[in-house]
Amino acid sequence: MSTPNIHVLFFAIFASLLSSTCCDIDRPQHDVALFVFGDSLNDAGTNNYINTTASFRANFPPYGETFFHYPTGRFTDGRLIADFIAEYAKLPLIPPYLQLENNEFVGGANFASGGAGVLPDTYQGSVVDLGTQLKQFVKLVKGLRKKLGDEKAKRIVSEGVYMISIGGNDYLTPVLNNPTLFQSISMEDYVGMVVGNISTVLEGIYKVGARKFGFFAMPPLGCLPAVRLVGGNGSCSRPATELVKLHNVALPAALAKLESQLQGFKYSLFDLYTSLNKRIQYPSKYGFKDGKSACCGTGPYNGLLFSCGKKNGTTSAYTLCSDPSEYVWFDAAHPTEMVNRQLASLLWDGPSHTVGPYNLKMFFEMP
């Protein structure tokens, strides 16, 4: 599918400027590749390259206005957590895998897709689900082996850091669209299915040669502006919060199990729930004016999904705040760049009770 010319031009220029760094395979030991898997929290433009609807794209204004000054496909006003991690690691912006051509390699690859789930049924046909992201990674590694040789490709893969944030869409879909689902399956069993599928994909990534994995705990989905709007009274959703808490117990248990079973498997788990919830509940403490409403959108709390930018057939004019950095949320479901910056800083070298047993800085510094 064709892509906005300015988007392609930006990355062409950026890659050219950084070519001496990004494409030097005999790079310094500390120049470790970053591979990103997940959903819209870290989608750098994947959905610009697939056949999907405007609901699953952010390639129109006002997205991207703060840093890039034009839309790139990121679901925020500026940079993502993944962008800041790349900056801290002295890497270029990591491009979407689907943007790469002829097996080019620019410091890593971003497979994350807005709307993606762990379960293939989640928005099936409109997004790149986690299982497909694994297949893309396998294909990328095969290309690296062909181009660089087995030894260099193996080193890139084994030394790389694998950042993964996914599962939220698997929980939001039934909460928002199919609440009767939990009459036929318990929340515990549903969460077990999601986390079980995550473990299977992790084993697949590990099998290719990955060893250092950085995970995000599930954020407070029940307190998204979109969920507050659907609830009607502005309070956080109890079913969504229950699913999130079950997930945040099951995921670390699954990671510990993988660590015991897979030799050399190391993981970092970022307590995204607590870190983001503090900013929602006490915004002024962290430099924000509003932790409930979105900067951009329509309806109560600006919480109407897909209303930022008036896409997806919405007819009423959306509102846009004058300064996104004053808000926790940019649109009905995604944080602002300022929040992403704060979260990335914690993920990079935060205290052990926030990110552990490793932080990402440790991963980038270790062989």
N, C-alpha and C positions, 0 to 999 in steps of 0.2 A: 504493500500500500504506500502511496506517496506520502511524503512527510513535509511539513512546512520548511521552505528553503532556508529561512533564517535559523531554524533549529540545526539543520545539517551544517550550515555555514559556520555557526558558533563552534561546534565541536571540531570541525575541520581546522579552523584557526587555532583553537586551543590545543589540539593534538600536535599541530605543526610547531607551535611555540615550545611545547614540552617534549618534542620528539627525542631530544638527546637524553632525556630521563626515562620516558615511558617505554621506549622501544629498545633500550640497551639490555639485551638478555644477560650479558656478563656484568650485571649491575652490582653495586655494593651489597654486602650481606644484609644490611638493615632495610634494603628496599624490598619489602615483602608485599606480595600481591594481595588485593582485597577482592573477595567474591561475595556478592550480596544476593540473598534469596528472600522472598517474602511478598508482601502486599503493598498497598498504596503508601504505607508509612515510609517506604524507601524506594518506590518506583521512580526512576530517573527519566522515564520516557518510554518504557517498554510498550505501553498501550498505544503510543503513536504509530507503532509498526504492525499492529494486528487489526483484523477486521472486527471492530466492536462499535458500540454506540457512544454518544457523547457522555452518557452517564459514567462511563469508565475511562474518560479522558480528562486531562487538565491542560490541554494544548490551546487554551483561549484565555484572554484577559478576564479577571485581573490576576490569575495565577502567574507566579514568577516576577511580580512587579517590584519586589524589594531589592533583590540582588541582581538578577539577570536582566530585569527591565523588559522582559517579554516572556511569554509562556514557553516552558520547555517540556511540559508533560508531568512535572512534579506537582503533587497535590498540596501545595502550600504557597506562601507568598515569596519564598526564596529557596534556601538550601534545606536539604534533608539531613537527618542524623548521619546517614552514610556519607554525605558530602563532607561533613565536618570531620568524621573519622579519617577519611582520605587525606584531608588537609593536615590533621595532626600527625599522620603517618608519612607526610611529605610525598604524597602521591598526587597525580592529577585527578580531576573529577572522574569517577569511574563510569564509563558509558554503558548504556543498555546493551546487552548481548546482541539483540536484534539489530543494533546499529552497526556492529562490527562487520567489516568486509574483508574477504581474502585472508581470513585467520589473523588479522591484525590483533595486537595485544597491547592495551593501554593501561597497564598497572592493575589489571583485573577485569572483572565483568559484573554487570548488575542484571540479574535475572528477575528481580521483583516486578510484580504486575498488579496494578490497582484492581481491587476486587477479588484477587486470587485467594483461594482457600487451600486447606490441606486436603479436604475431601473433593474428589473430582466433580461431584454434583454441584458444588458451590459456584453459581454463575457460570455453569458449564457452557462453553462455546463463545463466551464473551471475554475470557481472561486466560492467562497462562497459569494453570494450577501448579502446585508444588511438585507433583510428579513429573510434569512436563518440564519444569525448570531443571530438575535433575537430568532429564534426557538432554536438554540443551547443554548442560555442563559437561556431560560425557562427550558430546559432539565437539565442544570447544577443546577439551583435553586431547582428543584424537587429532584435531587440527594442529595443536601445539606440538605434539609428538612428530607429526609428519613434517612440520616446518622447522623445528628446532632440534629434533632428535630426542630419543627417550630420556637421556640423562638430564638435559636441561629442563624438559617438560616435567619430569618427575620432581625436580627440585622446586620449580615454581609451585606445583600442586602441594607438595608436602610442607613447604614453608608458608604457604598462603594462609590467610585468616578468612574464615567463613562466617559471615554475619547473617543471622536468620531471625526474621520477625514475621510470624504468620499465625493464623488461627482465628483472628478476630472476625473475619467474614463468615466463618463456619458457625460462630455463635450468634452474630448479629442477624443472620438470615432467618433462623427460626424465631428469634425474639421479635423481630419486626414484621415478618411475613407469614410465619407458620407456627404460632405459639401452641397449637394443639399437638405439635410433634411430640411434646413431652408427656402426652397421655399414652403414647405407645412405646416410648423408650425413656428410661430414667436419665436424668441429667448426668449421673455418674457414668452410665454406660456410654452416653454420647461423647462425653469428654474423653473417656477411655479410648473410644474409636478415633477421635482426633489425634490424641497424643500417640496412640499406637501407629497411626499413619506417619506422623512426624518421625518416630523412631525408625521406621522402615526406610524412609528417604535418607535419614542421616547415615544409616548403614550403607546405603548406596553411594553417598558422597564419600564416606570413609573408604569404601572398597576401591574407589578411583585413586585414593592416595591422600585425601584430606585428613588433618589431625587436629587442627585448632579451630574450635567452634565457639562463636559468640552468640548467645541467645537473649532474646527479650522476653521477660515475663509478660503475661497478658495485661494490657493497660485497663483502666477503669471504664470499660465499654458502656456500662450502665449510666455513666454521667456525660456521655457525648451530647452535644446540643440536639442532634437528631433523635436521640433516645428520649431526652427530656421532652421534646415536642410531642412525640408519639404518646408518651405517658399522660400528657394532658395537664398535669399539675406542676410540672417543672422539677419534680424530684427525680433522683436517680432510679433506674429500673432495678427492682429486686431480682427478677429472673436472670437478667444479664449479669448482675453482680455475683449471683450465686454460681453461674457457669464460669466466670472469670476466676473466682476463688478456688473452685474445684480444679480448674486447669493449672493454677499456680501452685497447687499441691502435687498434682500428677506429673507435671513437666520435670521438676527437679528430681523426682524419684526415678523417672525414665532416664534422665541424663546420668545419674549416679549408676544406674544399672548398665548403661552402655559403657561407662568408664571402666567398670569392673570386667566387662566382657571383651572390649576391643583394645588391644595393646596400643599404647601411645595416644589414645583418645583423650583430649583435654578440652575442657569447656569453661566458658565464662557465662554466668547468668546474671543479667541486669534486672534489678527489681523496678521495672518500669511502672508497675502498679502504684507503689508507694510514692515514687518520685513525681509522677504526673498527678496523682491524687492530691498531694500537698499543694501543688500549684493551682488546682481546681478549687480546693477548699480555702486556701489562704493566699490568694493571688498577690496581694500587696506585699507580702513578705518576700516575694521573688521578683518584684518589679513590675507586676501587671495590675491593671485596673479591673479586669473582668475575667473570671474563670468559668462562667457558665455559658455566656452567649458567644456566638461566632462573630468574627469581624465582617465576614461576607456571607450574604444569603438572604433568605426570605422567611417570614413567619416568626412565631415566638422563638426567642433565642437564636434567630436566624438559622433555625434548625431544619428547614425543609431540605431534604437531601437533593443534591444536584442542582440547587437553585443559584449558587454562586456563579455569576457570569451569564445568567438567564438561558442556559442551555437546557436540553432535554425537554423542550416544549413548554417550559414555564412561561406564563404570560405577564405575571406581575413583576415590576421592576425590583431588582435586588438592591440591598443596601450594602455599602462598603465603608468601613471605618477609615478615618484619616491616618491612623498610625497602627498597623498590625502588631507592632512590638508591645502594645499595651494589652493585647489579648492573648489568652492561652490557646484559643481555637481560631484558625483562619476561616475554615468553612464548617459545615455541620458535623464533620467527622475527622478533621485533620488539624494538628497543631500548627502554630505559626513558626516561622524561622527562628524567632527568639527562643521559643520553647525547645525546638530541635537543637539549638546551640547548647542550651543548658543541659539537656539530656545527654547529648553527645559527650560533653565534658565529663559527666559522671561515668558514662560507659568507658571512656578512655582511661581515666585514672582515679575513679572514685574510691571511697572507702570500702572495706571488705563487706560491710553489712549492706551495701548498696549493689556492689558488683563483685562476684567471686565464684569459685576460688581464685580465678585470675581476672585481671582487667585487660582490656584490649591492648594497652600500652605494653604490658608484659608479653603478650602474644607477638607483637611486632618486634620486640627486642630479642626474643628467644630464637634459637636456630630452628 
